[in-house]
Amino acid sequence: MKKCIQLTALFILMVTQTGCIQKEIIDDVNIILASGYDSSGGELTGTVVVPVYQKQQPVKSEILEEQAVLTRDLLTNLQRKSSDPLVYGKLQVALFGEELAKKGFKDLLDSLQRDASVGSRVYLAVGRKSASEILRGQYGIRGTAVYLSNLIRHNIESRDLSRENLHLFLYNMYDKGKDAYLPILELSGKDELEISGVALFDEDRMVAEVPSDKMIFFKLLTDQYMEGTYTMALKDGVKVSVKSITSHKKVRMKSEDSVKIDIKLEGHIREYTGKKITPAVVKKVESEFKKTVEKECLALIEQFQSLDIDPVGIGDQASHTFRGFKIKEWKKNYRNVKADVNADIIVNESGVID
């Protein structure tokens, strides 16, 4: 009995002491919440954001920057500038400068993937021109990293950005029948950011981009909407805004050189500049929206084919459809695959129909 009490007391002591030790460790490290990488001549420039918390004041961001030839030396060099050990334990966002993205950054991705402290859901993005310049901005009151993370998450959940993170990028990059993509972040003013498009990749190299006004169609092809908004002009000059858009898609191989993509989209009218919403108006909106979706989605697919990239994953679907599928033969024939896009549009009006 006495021995049991002693063991219980020892166990409680160990647990409480472990908690204290962990707290001391956290207090004595600089936690990197955002990192950025740029190409600078023959070297890499690494920029990290460390939050500085102050009582009843907005979170400040401490910026550390260093250069190195090898990826593994960046963190080592950055450590020399930090007052406490730098750790990636809560990394939220990693940015890659546009020049670096066009050259490729597989080594950096490999480094992040191998670091057990880096989560697979870390957001990745391309920084227009310079990742360093973006990270040096002051955004909101919760710090740069939280702002960037929330910007990307919000646009995935409620706007036109397709889902992406470290895990999904690596999965798409290494998938033989699919290619990766990332959002492009761009400064739109002093300490103001916007998502200005989607970067398209061939393996780890950025080869093209989808502009912001085409992102809705890119998302229809690569992801699904849970809540979106789209404004369109009808032929008579009247404008209509469709909101609460939900969608899903299905890719079907009709043959080895023919694919059909079915897109189902539902939403309801939020604003209408015409005189009155009638059943005829609703049908017109559905018809025009259908034509626009089919035309724009097909144009994107043809662009992808001309670049020999496949962010939609048509090759991935083909590999699961045909026996004896050979990726080399598929890549040779990919440009010649005929695509057919069929959109099923259902629009509900939000007012009273006469």
C-alpha positions in Angstrom: 0.0 0.0 0.0 2.8 2.3 1.0 4.7 1.5 -2.2 1.5 2.2 -4.3 1.1 5.6 -2.7 4.8 6.4 -3.3 4.5 5.4 -7.0 1.3 7.6 -7.4 3.0 10.5 -5.8 6.0 10.0 -8.1 3.8 9.9 -11.2 2.0 13.1 -10.2 5.3 14.8 -9.6 6.6 13.7 -13.0 3.5 15.0 -14.8 3.6 18.4 -13.1 7.3 18.8 -13.6 7.0 17.8 -17.3 4.4 20.6 -17.7 6.6 23.1 -16.1 9.6 22.1 -18.3 7.5 22.3 -21.5 6.3 25.8 -20.5 9.9 27.0 -20.0 10.9 25.6 -23.4 8.1 27.4 -25.2 9.0 30.6 -23.4 12.6 30.3 -24.5 12.2 29.8 -28.2 11.2 32.0 -31.2 8.3 30.3 -33.0 8.3 30.8 -36.8 4.7 31.4 -38.0 5.5 32.4 -41.6 8.5 31.9 -43.9 9.4 33.2 -47.3 12.0 32.2 -49.9 13.4 34.2 -52.8 16.0 33.6 -55.4 18.9 36.1 -55.2 21.6 35.6 -57.8 23.0 32.1 -57.1 21.7 32.1 -53.5 18.5 31.7 -51.6 17.1 34.4 -49.4 15.1 33.2 -46.4 12.8 35.4 -44.4 10.9 34.4 -41.3 8.2 36.0 -39.2 8.3 35.7 -35.4 5.4 37.1 -33.4 6.1 39.5 -30.6 3.2 39.6 -28.1 2.6 42.7 -26.0 0.0 43.4 -23.4 -3.2 45.1 -24.8 -1.4 45.9 -28.0 -1.5 44.6 -31.6 0.9 41.7 -32.3 4.1 42.9 -33.8 6.1 40.8 -36.2 9.9 40.4 -35.9 11.5 39.9 -39.3 14.7 37.9 -39.7 16.4 37.4 -43.0 19.5 35.6 -44.3 21.1 34.1 -47.4 22.5 30.7 -48.2 23.5 28.6 -51.1 22.0 25.4 -49.7 18.5 25.1 -48.4 19.6 23.3 -45.2 21.9 26.2 -44.4 19.2 28.9 -44.3 17.9 28.0 -40.9 21.4 27.7 -39.5 22.3 31.1 -40.8 19.0 32.6 -39.4 19.7 31.2 -36.0 22.8 33.5 -35.7 20.4 36.5 -35.8 17.9 35.2 -33.3 17.9 35.9 -29.6 16.4 32.5 -28.9 16.3 29.2 -30.9 14.1 29.4 -34.0 11.6 26.5 -34.4 9.0 25.7 -37.1 6.5 24.2 -34.6 3.6 26.4 -35.6 4.4 27.4 -39.2 1.2 28.6 -40.8 2.3 30.0 -44.2 5.3 29.5 -46.6 5.7 32.0 -49.5 7.9 31.5 -52.6 8.9 34.5 -54.6 7.8 34.6 -58.2 11.3 34.3 -59.6 12.1 31.3 -57.4 8.8 29.7 -58.3 9.6 29.9 -62.0 13.0 28.2 -61.3 11.5 25.5 -59.1 11.7 24.9 -55.3 11.6 21.1 -54.9 14.5 21.2 -52.4 12.6 23.7 -50.1 9.5 21.5 -50.3 11.5 18.5 -49.4 13.0 20.3 -46.4 9.6 21.3 -45.1 8.2 17.8 -45.7 11.0 16.2 -43.8 10.7 18.5 -40.8 8.5 16.6 -38.3 7.5 19.9 -36.7 5.9 21.3 -39.9 2.3 20.3 -40.3 1.0 19.0 -43.6 -1.8 21.7 -43.7 0.6 24.6 -43.9 -0.6 27.0 -46.6 1.7 27.6 -49.5 1.6 30.6 -51.9 3.6 32.4 -54.5 4.5 36.0 -53.7 4.3 38.4 -56.7 7.9 39.6 -57.2 9.2 39.1 -53.7 8.2 36.9 -50.7 10.4 39.0 -48.5 8.6 42.3 -49.4 5.2 40.7 -48.6 6.3 39.4 -45.2 7.7 42.8 -44.2 4.2 44.4 -44.4 2.1 45.1 -41.3 -1.3 43.6 -41.7 -4.2 43.7 -39.2 -3.8 43.5 -35.4 -3.0 39.8 -35.0 0.2 39.8 -36.9 1.4 39.0 -40.4 1.3 35.2 -40.3 -2.3 35.1 -38.9 -3.4 37.6 -41.5 -1.9 35.6 -44.4 -3.3 32.4 -43.1 -6.8 33.9 -42.7 -6.7 35.5 -46.1 -6.0 32.2 -47.8 -8.5 30.2 -45.7 -11.3 32.7 -46.2 -10.9 32.7 -49.9 -10.9 28.9 -50.0 -14.0 28.6 -47.9 -16.1 31.5 -49.2 -14.5 32.8 -52.5 -12.8 31.5 -55.6 -9.6 29.9 -54.4 -9.2 26.1 -54.8 -8.1 24.2 -51.7 -4.3 24.0 -51.3 -1.7 23.3 -48.6 1.7 21.5 -48.3 0.1 18.0 -48.4 -2.1 18.7 -51.4 0.7 20.5 -53.4 3.1 17.5 -52.9 0.3 15.0 -53.7 -0.6 16.9 -57.0 3.1 17.4 -57.9 4.1 13.8 -57.5 0.8 12.4 -59.0 1.6 11.3 -62.6 -1.8 12.3 -63.8 -2.2 15.7 -62.2 -0.3 19.0 -61.7 -0.2 21.4 -58.8 -1.2 25.1 -58.3 -0.9 27.8 -55.7 -2.5 31.2 -55.0 -0.6 34.3 -56.0 -0.4 37.0 -53.3 0.3 40.6 -54.4 0.6 43.9 -52.7 -2.3 46.2 -53.7 -1.3 49.2 -51.6 0.6 50.0 -48.5 0.2 47.1 -46.1 -2.6 45.7 -48.3 -2.7 42.3 -50.0 -4.9 40.6 -52.5 -5.0 37.2 -54.2 -4.4 38.2 -57.8 -4.5 34.8 -59.5 -3.5 31.2 -59.4 0.0 30.0 -60.3 0.1 26.9 -62.5 3.0 24.4 -62.1 4.7 21.8 -64.2 6.2 19.7 -61.3 7.7 22.3 -59.1 8.1 25.1 -61.7 5.5 27.9 -62.2 4.8 28.0 -65.9 1.7 30.1 -66.2 -1.2 31.7 -64.2 -4.9 32.0 -64.1 -6.0 35.7 -63.6 -8.3 36.6 -60.7 -11.4 37.0 -63.0 -11.1 33.4 -64.2 -10.5 31.9 -60.8 -14.2 30.9 -60.4 -14.0 28.7 -63.5 -10.7 27.2 -62.3 -12.3 26.3 -59.0 -15.3 24.7 -60.8 -12.8 22.5 -62.6 -10.4 21.6 -59.7 -12.5 21.8 -56.5 -16.0 22.4 -55.3 -17.8 25.5 -54.1 -19.4 25.6 -50.6 -20.2 29.2 -50.8 -19.4 31.6 -53.6 -20.6 34.7 -55.5 -20.5 35.6 -59.2 -21.7 38.7 -61.0 -22.5 38.6 -64.7 -23.9 41.0 -67.3 -26.8 39.8 -69.4 -27.1 40.6 -73.1 -29.4 43.6 -72.5 -26.9 45.2 -70.2 -28.6 44.2 -67.0 -26.3 42.9 -64.3 -27.1 40.0 -61.9 -25.2 38.7 -58.9 -25.6 35.0 -57.9 -24.5 34.1 -54.4 -24.4 31.1 -52.1 -23.0 29.1 -55.0 -22.4 25.4 -54.3 -20.9 23.1 -56.9 -19.4 19.7 -57.7 -17.9 18.2 -60.8 -17.4 14.8 -62.3 -14.7 13.8 -64.8 -15.6 10.9 -67.1 -13.4 9.4 -69.8 -15.5 8.6 -72.9 -12.5 7.1 -74.6 -8.8 7.4 -74.4 -8.9 10.6 -76.5 -12.2 12.1 -75.2 -13.3 13.4 -71.8 -16.5 14.8 -70.5 -16.6 17.1 -67.5 -20.0 17.6 -65.8 -20.4 20.5 -63.5 -23.4 21.0 -61.3 -23.9 24.5 -59.8 -26.6 25.9 -57.6 -27.1 29.4 -56.3 -29.6 32.2 -55.8 -30.0 35.7 -57.1 -28.7 38.3 -54.6 -28.9 41.5 -56.8 -30.6 42.3 -60.1 -30.4 45.7 -61.8 -33.4 45.0 -64.0 -37.0 46.0 -63.2 -38.4 42.7 -61.9 -37.3 39.1 -61.4 -39.7 36.8 -63.2 -39.5 33.1 -64.1 -38.3 34.2 -67.6 -35.5 36.2 -66.0 -34.4 33.3 -63.9 -34.3 31.0 -67.0 -32.3 33.6 -68.8 -29.8 33.9 -66.0 -29.4 30.1 -65.9 -29.0 29.9 -69.7 -26.4 32.7 -69.8 -24.5 31.4 -66.8 -24.4 27.9 -68.4 -22.9 29.3 -71.6 -20.3 31.3 -69.7 -19.3 28.4 -67.5 -18.9 25.9 -70.4 -17.1 28.4 -72.6 -14.6 29.6 -69.9 -13.9 26.1 -68.5 -13.2 24.7 -71.9 -10.9 27.6 -72.7 -8.9 26.9 -69.5 -8.6 23.2 -70.4 -7.3 24.1 -73.8 -4.8 26.4 -72.2 -3.7 23.6 -69.9 -3.3 21.3 -72.9 -1.2 23.8 -74.8 1.1 24.0 -71.7 1.2 20.2 -71.2 -0.1 20.6 -67.6 -3.1 19.0 -66.1 -4.4 20.7 -62.9 -7.9 19.2 -63.5 -6.5 15.7 -63.1 -7.8 14.3 -66.5 -4.8 12.0 -66.6 -5.5 10.8 -63.1 -9.0 9.8 -64.1 -7.7 8.1 -67.3 -5.3 6.0 -65.2 -8.2 4.7 -63.1 -10.4 4.1 -66.2 -8.3 2.2 -68.7 -6.4 -1.0 -68.1 -2.8 -1.0 -69.1 -2.6 2.8 -68.8 0.8 4.1 -69.7 1.6 7.6 -68.5 4.3 8.2 -71.3 1.7 7.4 -74.0 -0.9 9.6 -72.2 1.4 12.6 -72.1 2.1 12.3 -75.8 -1.6 12.3 -76.6 -2.8 14.7 -73.9 -2.9 17.7 -76.2 -5.1 15.9 -78.6 -7.7 14.8 -76.1 -11.1 16.4 -76.9 -12.8 17.9 -73.9 -16.6 18.4 -73.5 -17.9 20.6 -70.6 -21.5 20.3 -69.6 -22.8 22.7 -67.0 -26.1 22.1 -65.1 -27.1 25.4 -63.6 -29.9 25.9 -61.1 -30.6 29.4 -59.9 -33.3 30.4 -57.4 -34.5 33.9 -57.1 -34.6 35.4 -53.6 -37.7 37.7 -54.0 -41.2 37.1 -55.2 -41.9 35.8 -58.7 -45.1 37.0 -60.4 
